Amino acid sequence: MDLADHLATKGTHKNFLSSNFTLALSSINEAALAFAFIDLPFKEESHGFRSGEGRGVEIKAASNMTIFLKEIQEAQTNINKNMLLVHRYFEKDKTEREVQEFLVNEVYACQVIVTNISNKSISFQALA
C-alpha cells in the first residue's frame, strides 16, 4: 500500500521508504520484494552524530537510512509473595555509587539478589 501511494504521488520508486517494511516477513519472497523497493544505499554514507547532552543523540542523515529503536517499558507481572527481589544499578567499576539518572553513552551494571522466603522450592526464570 505504501509503495502504491508513493508511485501514485511521485511517479517513481526512487526515494521510497516505509516504516512498514518490517511487516513483510511472512515468507522469504515477500521480504526480498520489500527490500528490493526500499531505497537504501549500498555503501554507508558519512552520517553526522551529535550527543544530546547525555539525553539522546541527534542524527543528520547524509542519505536514506533506517533506524531501529529499543524501548524499555513497565510490564504487567504476577507478583509472587514468596520471593524477595532486590536490584540496584551502579556505574561500572563504581559499586559504591547507585545511579540516580541514566545517561546516554555511559556503561552501567546491575546487581540482582533473589531470595526464596517460603518453605517450598520455587522455580523461576530471570532475564539477564
C-alpha positions in Angstrom: 0.0 0.0 0.0 2.8 2.4 0.9 4.6 1.7 -2.4 1.4 2.2 -4.4 0.8 5.6 -2.7 4.4 6.6 -3.4 4.2 5.5 -7.1 0.9 7.4 -7.5 2.2 10.6 -5.9 5.9 10.6 -7.1 5.6 8.6 -10.3 8.8 6.7 -9.5 10.1 4.2 -6.9 13.1 6.3 -6.2 13.5 7.6 -2.6 10.8 5.1 -1.4 11.0 4.5 2.3 8.3 2.8 4.5 8.2 2.1 8.2 6.0 -0.9 7.4 8.7 -2.8 5.5 9.4 -4.9 8.6 5.9 -6.3 8.4 6.6 -8.1 5.1 8.2 -11.1 6.7 5.6 -13.9 6.2 7.9 -15.5 3.5 11.4 -15.0 2.1 9.9 -13.9 -1.2 7.8 -11.2 0.5 10.8 -10.0 2.5 13.1 -9.9 -0.6 10.5 -7.9 -2.6 10.1 -5.4 0.3 13.9 -4.9 0.5 14.1 -4.6 -3.3 11.9 -1.5 -3.3 13.3 0.2 -0.2 15.7 2.9 -1.4 18.7 2.4 0.9 22.3 3.0 -0.3 24.6 0.0 -0.8 27.5 1.9 0.6 27.3 3.6 4.0 27.3 7.3 3.9 29.0 9.5 6.5 26.1 10.4 8.7 26.5 13.1 11.4 26.0 12.2 15.0 25.9 14.6 17.9 25.3 13.9 21.6 22.2 15.5 23.0 23.9 16.4 26.3 23.6 12.9 27.8 19.9 12.5 26.9 19.9 11.2 23.4 21.6 11.7 20.1 21.0 14.0 17.1 21.5 12.3 13.7 22.0 14.3 10.5 21.4 11.7 7.7 23.6 12.0 4.6 21.3 9.6 2.7 18.3 7.5 3.3 18.6 5.4 6.4 16.6 3.0 8.7 16.9 3.3 12.4 15.7 0.6 14.8 15.0 1.7 18.4 14.6 -0.3 21.6 12.5 1.0 24.4 12.1 -0.4 27.9 8.6 -0.1 29.3 6.9 -1.2 32.5 5.1 -4.6 32.1 2.3 -6.3 34.0 3.6 -9.1 36.3 2.2 -11.8 38.6 3.7 -11.0 42.0 4.9 -14.0 43.9 4.8 -13.1 47.6 7.1 -16.0 48.5 10.1 -14.3 46.7 12.1 -11.2 47.6 13.9 -9.5 44.8 16.3 -6.5 45.2 18.1 -4.8 42.4 20.4 -1.8 42.1 22.1 -0.1 39.2 25.5 1.5 39.5 28.2 2.9 37.3 30.6 0.2 36.1 33.6 -0.1 38.4 32.0 2.3 40.9 29.8 0.0 43.0 29.6 2.4 45.9 27.5 4.9 44.0 24.0 4.0 42.9 22.6 5.6 39.8 20.1 8.3 40.2 19.7 9.1 36.5 20.7 7.1 33.4 22.7 9.0 30.8 23.5 8.1 27.1 27.0 6.7 26.4 27.5 5.6 30.0 28.1 2.0 31.0 26.1 0.7 33.9 26.0 -2.6 35.9 23.1 -4.2 37.7 23.1 -6.3 40.8 20.1 -8.5 41.4 19.5 -10.6 44.6 16.6 -13.1 44.6 15.6 -14.8 47.9 13.1 -17.6 48.4 11.4 -16.6 51.7 8.9 -19.6 51.7 9.5 -23.1 53.0 8.8 -24.6 49.5 11.1 -24.9 46.5 10.3 -22.3 43.8 11.2 -22.5 40.1 11.6 -19.2 38.2 13.3 -17.6 35.2 15.3 -14.4 35.3 16.4 -12.4 32.2 19.9 -11.3 32.3 
